[in-house]
Amino acid sequence: MDNNFIYKNNKLYCEQVPIKTLAEKFGTPLYLMSSNSMQNQYDYFEKAFSKLNHLTCYAVKANFNLSVINLFARAGSGADVGSRGELFRALKAGIPSEKIVMSGVGKSHADIEHAIKSKILLLSTESLSELKYINQIAKKLNTVVDITVRVNPSVKALTHAHISTGGHIHKFGIDEVLLPEVFRLAKSLYNIKIVGLDVHIGSQLNSTAPYIKTIKKLLVIKKNFEDHGFNIKYLDLGGGFPVTYDPSKPKKDLKVFADTIIPLLQNCGAKIIFEPGRYFVANAGVLITQVLYLKENSSGKKFVIVDAGMSELIRPVLYDAYHHIISVNYSSKKIVADVVGPICESADFFAKDREMQTVREKDYLVVLSTGAYGGVMGSNYNGRLRPTEVLIDGKNFKVIRKRETLEQFIQNEI
Protein backbone atom coordinates (compact mmCIF):
# COMPACT_ATOMS: atom_id res chain seq x y z
CA MET A 1 0.00 0.00 0.00
CA ASP A 2 1.30 3.47 -0.88
CA ASN A 3 2.58 5.15 2.26
CA ASN A 4 0.25 8.09 1.67
CA PHE A 5 -2.62 5.75 2.57
CA ILE A 6 -2.15 4.61 6.16
CA TYR A 7 -4.15 3.61 9.22
CA LYS A 8 -4.09 5.95 12.22
CA ASN A 9 -5.93 4.67 15.29
CA ASN A 10 -7.56 2.04 13.05
CA LYS A 11 -8.97 4.73 10.69
CA LEU A 12 -7.69 4.91 7.10
CA TYR A 13 -6.21 8.24 6.00
CA CYS A 14 -5.09 9.64 2.66
CA GLU A 15 -2.19 11.91 3.58
CA GLN A 16 -3.68 13.87 6.53
CA VAL A 17 -7.37 13.44 5.71
CA PRO A 18 -9.56 10.62 7.10
CA ILE A 19 -11.11 8.84 4.14
CA LYS A 20 -14.41 8.19 5.92
CA THR A 21 -14.89 11.95 6.26
CA LEU A 22 -14.61 12.35 2.48
CA ALA A 23 -16.93 9.41 1.80
CA GLU A 24 -19.58 10.93 4.05
CA LYS A 25 -19.11 14.41 2.59
CA PHE A 26 -19.11 13.54 -1.11
CA GLY A 27 -20.91 10.20 -1.24
CA THR A 28 -19.81 7.04 -3.03
CA PRO A 29 -18.56 5.77 -5.40
CA LEU A 30 -15.71 8.25 -4.97
CA TYR A 31 -12.24 8.51 -6.49
CA LEU A 32 -9.42 9.97 -4.38
CA MET A 33 -5.97 11.01 -5.63
CA SER A 34 -2.93 11.81 -3.47
CA SER A 35 -0.88 14.80 -4.67
CA ASN A 36 2.06 13.76 -2.53
CA SER A 37 2.12 10.26 -4.02
CA MET A 38 2.16 11.52 -7.60
CA GLN A 39 4.85 14.11 -6.90
CA ASN A 40 7.01 11.53 -5.12
CA GLN A 41 6.74 9.10 -8.02
CA TYR A 42 7.67 11.79 -10.52
CA ASP A 43 10.66 12.95 -8.46
CA TYR A 44 11.88 9.38 -7.97
CA PHE A 45 11.65 8.73 -11.71
CA GLU A 46 13.56 11.88 -12.60
CA LYS A 47 16.29 11.11 -10.07
CA ALA A 48 16.62 7.51 -11.33
CA PHE A 49 17.20 8.67 -14.92
CA SER A 50 19.05 11.91 -14.15
CA LYS A 51 22.22 10.69 -15.89
CA LEU A 52 20.40 10.45 -19.22
CA ASN A 53 19.61 13.37 -21.52
CA HIS A 54 15.87 12.78 -21.45
CA LEU A 55 12.37 14.20 -21.59
CA THR A 56 9.63 12.65 -19.47
CA CYS A 57 6.18 12.81 -21.07
CA TYR A 58 3.36 11.76 -18.75
CA ALA A 59 1.03 9.37 -20.62
CA VAL A 60 -2.24 11.18 -20.01
CA LYS A 61 -4.33 8.16 -21.05
CA ALA A 62 -3.63 6.73 -17.58
CA ASN A 63 -5.54 9.54 -15.87
CA PHE A 64 -6.51 12.62 -17.86
CA ASN A 65 -8.12 14.69 -15.14
CA LEU A 66 -6.98 18.29 -15.73
CA SER A 67 -5.75 18.70 -12.15
CA VAL A 68 -3.68 15.52 -12.40
CA ILE A 69 -2.07 16.63 -15.67
CA ASN A 70 -1.48 20.09 -14.21
CA LEU A 71 0.41 18.60 -11.27
CA PHE A 72 2.87 17.02 -13.70
CA ALA A 73 3.01 20.19 -15.81
CA ARG A 74 4.06 22.16 -12.72
CA ALA A 75 6.66 19.47 -11.93
CA GLY A 76 8.22 19.99 -15.38
CA SER A 77 6.81 17.01 -17.26
CA GLY A 78 5.76 16.86 -20.87
CA ALA A 79 2.84 14.76 -22.11
CA ASP A 80 2.20 11.77 -24.33
CA VAL A 81 -1.23 12.01 -25.99
CA GLY A 82 -3.16 9.71 -28.29
CA SER A 83 -5.94 11.92 -29.65
CA ARG A 84 -6.94 15.54 -30.10
CA GLY A 85 -9.06 15.16 -26.95
CA GLU A 86 -6.04 14.22 -24.87
CA LEU A 87 -3.99 16.94 -26.60
CA PHE A 88 -6.69 19.50 -25.78
CA ARG A 89 -6.61 18.41 -22.13
CA ALA A 90 -2.80 18.51 -21.94
CA LEU A 91 -2.64 22.04 -23.35
CA LYS A 92 -5.49 23.24 -21.10
CA ALA A 93 -3.69 21.77 -18.09
CA GLY A 94 -0.51 23.72 -18.83
CA ILE A 95 1.78 21.31 -20.69
CA PRO A 96 3.86 23.32 -23.20
CA SER A 97 3.24 22.21 -26.80
CA GLU A 98 6.98 21.76 -27.33
CA LYS A 99 6.92 19.02 -24.65
CA ILE A 100 4.05 17.02 -26.18
CA VAL A 101 4.33 13.90 -28.33
CA MET A 102 1.39 12.20 -30.04
CA SER A 103 1.22 8.46 -30.64
CA GLY A 104 -1.50 6.05 -31.69
CA VAL A 105 -2.04 3.53 -34.44
CA GLY A 106 -5.27 5.07 -35.77
CA LYS A 107 -4.94 8.84 -35.55
CA SER A 108 -7.69 10.60 -37.49
CA HIS A 109 -7.33 13.55 -39.86
CA ALA A 110 -8.64 15.79 -37.07
CA ASP A 111 -6.10 14.36 -34.58
CA ILE A 112 -3.17 14.93 -36.93
CA GLU A 113 -4.27 18.40 -38.01
CA HIS A 114 -4.82 19.48 -34.39
CA ALA A 115 -1.34 18.22 -33.48
CA ILE A 116 0.33 20.04 -36.39
CA LYS A 117 -1.51 23.30 -35.72
CA SER A 118 -0.62 23.05 -32.02
CA LYS A 119 3.08 22.75 -32.96
CA ILE A 120 3.76 19.78 -30.72
CA LEU A 121 7.26 18.35 -30.45
CA LEU A 122 6.78 15.05 -32.29
CA LEU A 123 4.10 13.11 -34.15
CA SER A 124 4.58 9.35 -34.25
CA THR A 125 3.74 7.26 -37.31
CA GLU A 126 2.88 3.56 -37.16
CA SER A 127 2.32 2.56 -40.80
CA LEU A 128 3.38 3.40 -44.33
CA SER A 129 -0.14 4.63 -45.05
CA GLU A 130 -0.02 6.99 -42.10
CA LEU A 131 3.36 8.30 -43.23
CA LYS A 132 1.76 9.41 -46.51
CA TYR A 133 -1.33 10.72 -44.73
CA ILE A 134 0.66 12.94 -42.34
CA ASN A 135 2.64 14.30 -45.28
CA GLN A 136 -0.58 15.08 -47.14
CA ILE A 137 -2.05 17.01 -44.20
CA ALA A 138 1.23 18.85 -43.55
CA LYS A 139 1.38 19.85 -47.22
CA LYS A 140 -2.17 21.23 -47.04
CA LEU A 141 -1.10 23.26 -43.99
CA ASN A 142 2.07 24.42 -45.81
CA THR A 143 4.47 23.12 -43.18
CA VAL A 144 7.06 20.44 -42.48
CA VAL A 145 6.40 18.12 -39.52
CA ASP A 146 8.95 16.38 -37.30
CA ILE A 147 7.93 12.76 -36.88
CA THR A 148 9.10 9.58 -35.21
CA VAL A 149 8.70 6.09 -36.63
CA ARG A 150 7.31 3.55 -34.19
CA VAL A 151 9.14 0.29 -34.76
CA ASN A 152 7.65 -3.07 -33.86
CA PRO A 153 10.74 -4.90 -32.53
CA SER A 154 9.06 -8.31 -32.11
CA VAL A 155 10.07 -8.58 -28.46
CA LYS A 156 8.01 -10.72 -26.10
CA ALA A 157 6.95 -8.50 -23.23
CA LEU A 158 6.26 -11.20 -20.58
CA THR A 159 3.07 -9.53 -19.41
CA HIS A 160 -0.71 -9.86 -19.80
CA ALA A 161 -1.75 -10.38 -23.44
CA HIS A 162 -3.98 -7.30 -23.44
CA ILE A 163 -1.11 -4.97 -22.45
CA SER A 164 1.60 -6.52 -24.62
CA THR A 165 2.28 -4.41 -27.71
CA GLY A 166 5.68 -5.25 -29.22
CA GLY A 167 5.13 -8.45 -31.20
CA HIS A 168 4.35 -9.05 -34.88
CA ILE A 169 0.82 -10.17 -33.94
CA HIS A 170 0.05 -6.75 -32.44
CA LYS A 171 -1.37 -3.77 -34.29
CA PHE A 172 1.32 -1.33 -33.18
CA GLY A 173 4.31 -0.01 -35.10
CA ILE A 174 6.07 -0.88 -38.34
CA ASP A 175 7.81 -4.25 -38.60
CA GLU A 176 11.58 -4.03 -38.69
CA VAL A 177 11.69 -5.89 -42.03
CA LEU A 178 9.58 -3.15 -43.65
CA LEU A 179 11.99 -0.33 -42.80
CA PRO A 180 13.62 -0.27 -46.27
CA GLU A 181 10.19 0.73 -47.60
CA VAL A 182 10.09 3.52 -45.01
CA PHE A 183 13.46 4.79 -46.25
CA ARG A 184 12.31 4.86 -49.86
CA LEU A 185 8.94 6.41 -49.15
CA ALA A 186 10.18 9.07 -46.71
CA LYS A 187 12.65 10.47 -49.25
CA SER A 188 9.76 11.22 -51.62
CA LEU A 189 7.68 13.01 -48.97
CA TYR A 190 8.79 16.62 -48.55
CA ASN A 191 6.48 17.75 -45.75
CA ILE A 192 7.69 15.30 -43.10
CA LYS A 193 11.08 14.92 -41.46
CA ILE A 194 11.97 11.71 -39.62
CA VAL A 195 13.91 12.80 -36.53
CA GLY A 196 13.23 9.95 -34.12
CA LEU A 197 12.35 6.34 -33.44
CA ASP A 198 10.02 4.98 -30.82
CA VAL A 199 9.05 1.66 -29.31
CA HIS A 200 6.68 0.46 -26.61
CA ILE A 201 6.60 -3.26 -25.99
CA GLY A 202 4.02 -3.44 -23.21
CA SER A 203 3.05 -2.52 -19.68
CA GLN A 204 3.79 -3.97 -16.24
CA LEU A 205 7.15 -5.39 -17.37
CA ASN A 206 8.82 -6.95 -14.34
CA SER A 207 11.97 -8.07 -16.13
CA THR A 208 14.82 -6.00 -17.55
CA ALA A 209 15.42 -8.55 -20.33
CA PRO A 210 12.79 -7.17 -22.77
CA TYR A 211 14.20 -3.65 -22.33
CA ILE A 212 17.76 -4.82 -23.00
CA LYS A 213 16.73 -6.70 -26.12
CA THR A 214 14.59 -3.83 -27.40
CA ILE A 215 17.20 -1.11 -26.81
CA LYS A 216 19.93 -3.12 -28.52
CA LYS A 217 17.65 -3.61 -31.51
CA LEU A 218 16.70 0.06 -31.51
CA LEU A 219 20.33 1.20 -31.57
CA VAL A 220 20.99 -0.99 -34.61
CA ILE A 221 17.90 0.44 -36.31
CA LYS A 222 19.02 3.97 -35.43
CA LYS A 223 22.33 3.37 -37.21
CA ASN A 224 20.47 1.95 -40.18
CA PHE A 225 18.36 5.11 -40.44
CA GLU A 226 21.44 7.31 -40.13
CA ASP A 227 23.23 5.31 -42.82
CA HIS A 228 20.29 6.20 -45.07
CA GLY A 229 20.70 9.90 -44.37
CA PHE A 230 18.22 10.48 -41.53
CA ASN A 231 19.28 12.52 -38.48
CA ILE A 232 17.85 10.63 -35.50
CA LYS A 233 17.70 13.06 -32.59
CA TYR A 234 15.16 11.25 -30.39
CA LEU A 235 14.68 7.71 -29.11
CA ASP A 236 11.30 7.20 -27.45
CA LEU A 237 11.18 4.13 -25.18
CA GLY A 238 7.53 4.48 -24.17
CA GLY A 239 6.67 3.36 -20.64
CA GLY A 240 5.84 0.00 -19.13
CA PHE A 241 7.65 0.31 -15.80
CA PRO A 242 5.81 -1.84 -13.26
CA VAL A 243 3.85 -0.91 -10.16
CA THR A 244 2.74 -3.20 -7.35
CA TYR A 245 -0.96 -4.03 -7.19
CA ASP A 246 -0.80 -7.13 -4.98
CA PRO A 247 1.24 -6.43 -1.81
CA SER A 248 2.22 -10.11 -1.64
CA LYS A 249 3.83 -9.83 -5.10
CA PRO A 250 5.99 -6.71 -5.11
CA LYS A 251 7.39 -5.53 -8.46
CA LYS A 252 10.99 -4.65 -9.22
CA ASP A 253 12.08 -1.19 -8.12
CA LEU A 254 12.49 1.40 -10.89
CA LYS A 255 16.18 1.81 -10.04
CA VAL A 256 16.84 -1.74 -11.29
CA PHE A 257 15.52 -0.71 -14.71
CA ALA A 258 17.38 2.61 -14.67
CA ASP A 259 20.69 0.95 -13.81
CA THR A 260 20.16 -1.40 -16.76
CA ILE A 261 18.97 1.15 -19.32
CA ILE A 262 21.32 4.08 -18.64
CA PRO A 263 24.61 2.35 -19.66
CA LEU A 264 23.02 1.26 -22.95
CA LEU A 265 21.86 4.75 -23.90
CA GLN A 266 24.19 7.19 -22.17
CA ASN A 267 26.33 7.75 -25.26
CA CYS A 268 23.80 7.03 -28.01
CA GLY A 269 23.78 10.59 -29.37
CA ALA A 270 20.02 11.07 -29.02
CA LYS A 271 17.62 12.52 -26.46
CA ILE A 272 15.63 9.79 -24.71
CA ILE A 273 11.88 10.18 -24.28
CA PHE A 274 9.99 8.25 -21.61
CA GLU A 275 6.20 7.97 -21.46
CA PRO A 276 5.28 6.74 -17.95
CA GLY A 277 1.59 6.83 -17.06
CA ARG A 278 0.64 4.01 -14.73
CA TYR A 279 3.94 4.37 -12.86
CA PHE A 280 3.07 7.91 -11.77
CA VAL A 281 -0.60 7.57 -10.85
CA ALA A 282 -1.69 3.96 -10.22
CA ASN A 283 -0.93 3.76 -6.51
CA ALA A 284 -1.76 7.44 -5.97
CA GLY A 285 -5.47 6.75 -6.41
CA VAL A 286 -8.17 4.75 -4.64
CA LEU A 287 -11.85 4.05 -5.24
CA ILE A 288 -14.14 4.37 -2.23
CA THR A 289 -17.31 2.27 -2.26
CA GLN A 290 -20.00 1.56 0.32
CA VAL A 291 -21.24 -1.89 1.26
CA LEU A 292 -24.90 -2.15 0.28
CA TYR A 293 -25.67 -5.72 1.27
CA LEU A 294 -24.05 -8.85 2.70
CA LYS A 295 -25.31 -12.03 1.11
CA GLU A 296 -24.66 -15.74 1.68
CA ASN A 297 -26.04 -18.47 -0.57
CA SER A 298 -27.13 -21.97 0.45
CA SER A 299 -23.65 -23.42 -0.06
CA GLY A 300 -22.12 -20.89 2.33
CA LYS A 301 -20.54 -18.68 -0.34
CA LYS A 302 -20.40 -15.06 0.80
CA PHE A 303 -20.91 -11.92 -1.29
CA VAL A 304 -20.11 -8.32 -0.36
CA ILE A 305 -22.31 -6.19 -2.62
CA VAL A 306 -21.02 -2.63 -3.04
CA ASP A 307 -22.24 0.51 -4.79
CA ALA A 308 -19.32 0.73 -7.25
CA GLY A 309 -19.06 -1.59 -10.22
CA MET A 310 -17.45 -2.25 -13.57
CA SER A 311 -18.81 1.11 -14.75
CA GLU A 312 -16.33 2.73 -12.33
CA LEU A 313 -13.50 0.17 -12.54
CA ILE A 314 -13.40 -2.31 -15.42
CA ARG A 315 -9.82 -3.52 -14.95
CA PRO A 316 -10.66 -6.71 -12.97
CA VAL A 317 -12.85 -8.10 -15.76
CA LEU A 318 -10.86 -6.63 -18.67
CA TYR A 319 -7.36 -7.65 -17.55
CA ASP A 320 -7.98 -10.20 -14.78
CA ALA A 321 -6.44 -7.41 -12.71
CA TYR A 322 -5.86 -7.74 -8.98
CA HIS A 323 -6.79 -4.77 -6.79
CA HIS A 324 -6.19 -4.96 -3.06
CA ILE A 325 -9.31 -4.13 -1.04
CA ILE A 326 -9.30 -2.88 2.53
CA SER A 327 -11.80 -1.35 4.94
CA VAL A 328 -11.85 2.27 6.04
CA ASN A 329 -12.09 0.92 9.59
CA TYR A 330 -9.31 -1.56 10.33
CA SER A 331 -10.34 -5.02 11.45
CA SER A 332 -8.12 -8.00 12.24
CA LYS A 333 -11.04 -10.38 11.67
CA LYS A 334 -11.20 -12.00 8.22
CA ILE A 335 -13.82 -13.38 5.87
CA VAL A 336 -13.59 -14.98 2.42
CA ALA A 337 -16.04 -13.46 -0.05
CA ASP A 338 -16.66 -12.18 -3.56
CA VAL A 339 -16.76 -8.37 -3.75
CA VAL A 340 -19.32 -7.56 -6.43
CA GLY A 341 -21.04 -4.49 -7.84
CA PRO A 342 -24.61 -3.57 -8.78
CA ILE A 343 -24.28 -3.92 -12.58
CA CYS A 344 -26.48 -6.46 -14.38
CA GLU A 345 -23.50 -8.57 -15.50
CA SER A 346 -21.85 -11.65 -14.01
CA ALA A 347 -18.54 -9.99 -14.87
CA ASP A 348 -19.25 -7.15 -12.44
CA PHE A 349 -16.84 -7.99 -9.65
CA PHE A 350 -13.74 -6.57 -7.96
CA ALA A 351 -12.57 -9.77 -6.24
CA LYS A 352 -13.49 -13.44 -6.07
CA ASP A 353 -12.97 -15.73 -3.09
CA ARG A 354 -10.90 -12.97 -1.52
CA GLU A 355 -9.72 -13.13 2.06
CA MET A 356 -10.43 -9.67 3.39
CA GLN A 357 -11.27 -7.71 6.52
CA THR A 358 -14.72 -8.42 7.87
CA VAL A 359 -17.29 -5.74 7.04
CA ARG A 360 -20.85 -4.74 7.87
CA GLU A 361 -23.52 -3.19 5.71
CA LYS A 362 -22.97 0.58 5.23
CA ASP A 363 -19.21 0.22 5.89
CA TYR A 364 -16.84 1.78 3.39
CA LEU A 365 -14.33 -0.27 1.40
CA VAL A 366 -11.27 1.09 -0.40
CA VAL A 367 -10.15 -0.42 -3.69
CA LEU A 368 -6.44 0.40 -3.94
CA SER A 369 -4.25 1.26 -6.94
CA THR A 370 -7.04 2.69 -9.08
CA GLY A 371 -5.34 5.97 -10.04
CA ALA A 372 -4.44 4.59 -13.48
CA TYR A 373 -7.05 3.30 -15.93
CA GLY A 374 -9.82 3.68 -13.36
CA GLY A 375 -11.96 6.74 -13.92
CA VAL A 376 -10.73 7.26 -17.49
CA MET A 377 -12.06 3.84 -18.52
CA GLY A 378 -15.36 4.37 -16.73
CA SER A 379 -18.72 4.32 -18.48
CA ASN A 380 -22.40 5.13 -18.05
CA TYR A 381 -23.45 1.50 -18.50
CA ASN A 382 -26.68 0.66 -16.67
CA GLY A 383 -27.38 4.39 -16.50
CA ARG A 384 -24.62 4.96 -13.97
CA LEU A 385 -23.47 8.52 -13.26
CA ARG A 386 -19.74 9.17 -13.27
CA PRO A 387 -18.39 9.65 -9.74
CA THR A 388 -16.87 12.59 -7.93
CA GLU A 389 -13.06 12.83 -8.00
CA VAL A 390 -11.14 14.50 -5.16
CA LEU A 391 -7.49 15.55 -4.97
CA ILE A 392 -5.81 15.55 -1.55
CA ASP A 393 -2.77 17.64 -0.66
CA GLY A 394 -1.69 17.25 2.96
CA LYS A 395 -4.65 18.28 5.11
CA ASN A 396 -6.37 20.03 2.20
CA PHE A 397 -8.64 18.55 -0.44
CA LYS A 398 -10.65 19.78 -3.40
CA VAL A 399 -13.13 18.36 -5.90
CA ILE A 400 -11.44 17.97 -9.28
CA ARG A 401 -14.44 16.41 -11.00
CA LYS A 402 -18.04 16.88 -9.92
CA ARG A 403 -20.39 13.92 -9.80
CA GLU A 404 -22.33 13.73 -13.04
CA THR A 405 -26.00 14.74 -12.82
CA LEU A 406 -29.02 13.15 -14.48
CA GLU A 407 -29.40 16.19 -16.73
CA GLN A 408 -25.73 16.00 -17.81
CA PHE A 409 -26.24 12.31 -18.49
CA ILE A 410 -28.71 13.08 -21.31
CA GLN A 411 -27.59 16.57 -22.36
CA ASN A 412 -26.24 15.58 -25.80
CA GLU A 413 -29.19 13.45 -26.81
CA ILE A 414 -31.98 14.64 -29.10
N, C-alpha and C positions, 0 to 999 in steps of 0.2 A: 504494500500500500504506500502511495506517495506520502512523504512525511509532512505534507501540508494538510493531510486528512488524518487526524489523530483523536483518540479518546482522551477526554479529561473528565475525571470523576464519573466514568462510565457513560458520558455523553459525547457523541461524535461531533467534532468541529472541522470546519474548513478554515484554515489559517486561524483567525481569532473569533470566528463567528460560529455559534452553535447551529448545526444544520436543522435541527427540529424547529428552531425559531423561524428559519426561512421557509420551511415547508408549511408552517402554520400561517405565515404572512402571505405567501404567494400561491399556496395550493399546489397540488400535484396532478400529473407528473411535472417535474421541475428539473431543469438542467442547471448545474452549478459549474463554474470555471474558476480556478485559482490563478490569479495573476502571478503570484510568487512562484508557483510551479512552472509556468510557461517561461518566465524570465530566467529561472535557474537552468532550465533545459537549454535555452538558447545560449546562455553564457557558457555552459559546460561544453556545448558543441563548438562554439567559437574558440575556446581555449584549446580543445583537443586538436583542432586543425589549424592552429595559429601559425604553424611553420609553413603552411601552403599559401601561395598566392591564390585566393579563392573568393567567391561571392556566394553567400548563402541566400537561397530564394525559397522562402516558406511556401510549401505546396498548399494553396488555399483550399483545395478540394477537401482537405481533412476537416476543416472547420472554417467556414467563410463568414462567420459573424464579423461585422465591421469593427467591433471593439477588439476582437481577438486579432484581426489583421493589423489594426492600428497599434496594438502592443508591440508587435514585431517590427512595424515600420519605425516606431520610436526607438527600438533597440538597434536599428541599423540594417535590418534585413531587407532583401528584395522579395519578389514573389514569383512563383510558378503558377501560371493560370492555364486553363484548358478550354476556355470559351470567352465570348465577349461579356457574358454575365459575370464571370469571375474577374475578368480584366476591369470591368466597371467597378466592382466592389474593391479591388486592390487599389485603384486610383482614388476612389472616394475615401478610402481608409488611410491614405497618405503615403502609399508606396510610390517612389519616383519612377516614372516611365522607363528611365534608363537602367533600372534595376529589375525589370520585369521580363520574363521569358514566357513564351506561349508554346505549349506542346499539345498533342492530341492527334489521334489517327484519322479523325473525321471532321476537321475544322471546316465550317461552312464559309461561303463567300463573305457573309456578314462578320464572322469571327476574324477572318484574315484582314478584311478591309479596316475593321475597328483597330486591330493591332497595328497595322501600318500607319494609319492616321494618328494613333496615339504615340508613335515613335518609340515603341518598346525596344529593349536591347536586342533580343533575338527571337526569331520565329523558327520553330522546328518543322522539318518536313519528314514524312514517314512513308512516302511512296513516290514513284516516278511521275505519276499523274498529278500529285499534289505539287511537285516541283514546278511543273508547267503551269499549274493553276495559280500558284503564288506569283510567278513571273507575269502572268497575264493581268492579274489585278494590280501589281506594282506598275506595270506599263501604263495601265489606264489612269493611275494616280500620278504618273510622270515622276517616278522615284526608283531608287535602287534599294533593295532590302537585304539586310544581313540575315543569313539563315544558318541553321545547323542541320546536319543530316543525322537522323536517329538511325543507328545501326542495330540490327538484330544479331547479336553475337552467338546465338545458339548455345547459351550457357544454362545448365540446369540450376534453378534457383534454390532447390531443397526447401520449399515452402508449400503452403496450400495452393492447390491448382488454380483457384480463382484469383490469387494475387501473385501468380508467376507470369512474367511477361517477356522473358528473353529467349524463348525457343522458337524454332521454325514453325511450330504449330500455332503460335500466337499471332494476333493481328498487328502487333506493334513493330514499327521499324522496317528498314530495308535490309534484306539478307545480304550478308557479306559478299556472296558470289555475284550479286547484281551491281556491285559498286563500279565496275568498268562502264556500265550503261549510265550511271550517274555522272561519271567523268565526261563522257561524250555529250550527254544532254546538257549539262550545266554550262559547257563552253559555248553553247548556241543560244543561251538565255541571258540577255543583257540587263535584265532588271532585277536579278538576284545575285548575291555574292555569298558563296559558301565560306564561312569563317570559323565554323566549329563542328564538332561531332558530339553526339550524345547517346547515352545508353541508359536503360533502366531495366534490370532483370527481374525485379520482383520486390515484394515487401516482407517484412518480418524475417530477414535473413539472419540466422544465428550462427553462420559459419563464415570465416574470412575467405575460404577457398573460392567461392563464386566471384568475389570481388577481385582476387588475384588473377584468376583466369580471364575475367572480363577486361581488366585494365591492361594486361599484357597484350591481349588481342587489339584493344583500342589503340595502343601505342604503335603497333604495326600498321594498323589502318591509317593512323595519322600520317605516318611516313609515306604511305602509299599515296594519300591525297597530296602531300607536299611534293612528291616526285612528279605529280601530274600538274603542278603549278598552282595549287591552292594554298593560301596562307591560313593555317589553322591556328587561331588565337584562343579558342575556348574548347575545353573538354568538359562536358556535362555528364556527371555520374549518376544523376537522379537521386533517389533516396533509398529507402529499404532498411535503414538501420532499425534494429529490433527494440521493442519495449516489452516489459513484463506484464502479462495479464493475469496469469496464475501464479500466486506467490510461492507455490511449491515447485515451480519450474522457472526459476529466474533466467533471464536472457543475458548474453554476453554484454559486458560494459562497452560503451562506445569507444573508450580509449584503446581497446584491443583492436578495433577496426582502424582507428586513426594510426596506430603504430605500424599497422600492416600497409596501409594505403600511402602514407606520406613518403616513405623511401622510394616507392615506385613512381611517384609523380613530381617529386620535389624539383627535379631538373628537366622537366619535359618541355619547357618552353611555351607553355600555354596556361591561361588562367583556368582554374578548376571551378566549376559550378556544382553546388549541391542543392538538392530539392527536398529537404526533410519536411514532412507534414506530421504524420503520426508521432514521430519521435518527440516533437515539441508539445503536442496537445493531448495525446491519448490519456495519460495518467493525471493530467491537470483537470479533467472533467469527471463529473459523476451525475447519474440520473437518480433523482429521488422519486420514490413511488410509495403509495399507501396500500397497506393490506386491506382488501375489501372483505374477503371471506377466507375461512379455513375449511377445507373439505377433506373427508376421508371416505374412500369407497369401501365396498364390502370385503375386498381382499386386504384392506389395511393400508393401501397406498394413500399417501397424504399429498394434498395440493395446497399451495399458498397462492391465492388469486389476488392479483394486484391491479392497480388502476393504470399502469403503463403497459404497453404492448409492443408488438412488432412495428406498429405505426410510429413509435418513438425510437425504437432500437431494433433494427432488422439483422444486425450482425450475427446473433446466435443461429438463426435459421439459414442465413445466406452463406456464412463461412464456417459453420460449426464452431463458432467462436466461443471461447470461455470468457465469462466476466465474473469476477469475484463479487459476492453479494453479502453485505453485512447489515446489521441493524443499527439504527440511530442510537438506540439504547443497548449498551453492551450486555450480553448474557453469556454465561459459561455453559448453560444448558444447550443441548444439541437436538435437532430433529433431522430426519432425512425426508425430503419432499421435492416435488416439482414446483418451480416458481413459474406461474403462467399468467398471461394477460387476458384482457376482456374481448379480444378480437375473435371473430367467428372463423377461426382457422385452427386446425390441429398443430400447425407450425408455430403458433403464437406462444412461445415460451422463452424464458431467460435461462433456465437451468432444469436439468432432469436428474432425479435421484441424487440431489445435492445435500450433503451434510452441511447444515447451516445453524446459526443461532436460532433458538426457539423464539417464536413471535406470537402476538395476539392480533386479533382484528383491530384495525385502526392504527396499528403501529406503522412506523415508516421504515422502509428498507432503502439501502443505498447500493446501486449497481455501479461498481467501480470501473475506471478506465474507459469512460464513454466520451471523452473529449474529442476523439477522432472518429469520424464516420458514424456519429450518433445522430445529432440533430440534422446534419446536412443530408442524411439519407432518409429522413423521416417522410411521412406521407399523411394524407388525409383519409386513408382507407377506413372504411366503416364510419365515415363521417366524423372522424376524430379531428379535434382542433389542435394545432401545433402549440407546444408548451412554452411557458415562460422560460427565459434564460437569464441567469444572474451571474455577474462577475464580482468576485470577492478580492479585496486588496487589504490585507491586514484585518483591521476591525471594521472596515468600511465595505459596503456592497452597493451595487446598482443594477437595475434591470437593463439588460442589453438587447433583449427582445421581448416584447409584450406577448402575452398569450393571445392567440388568434381568437377573434370573435365570430359568432354565427354570421353576422352580416359580411365580414371579410371573407368568410368561407365561400360565399356565393357571389361576391362582388363582380367577378368577371363573366358571369354567365348571363345569357340573354333569354 
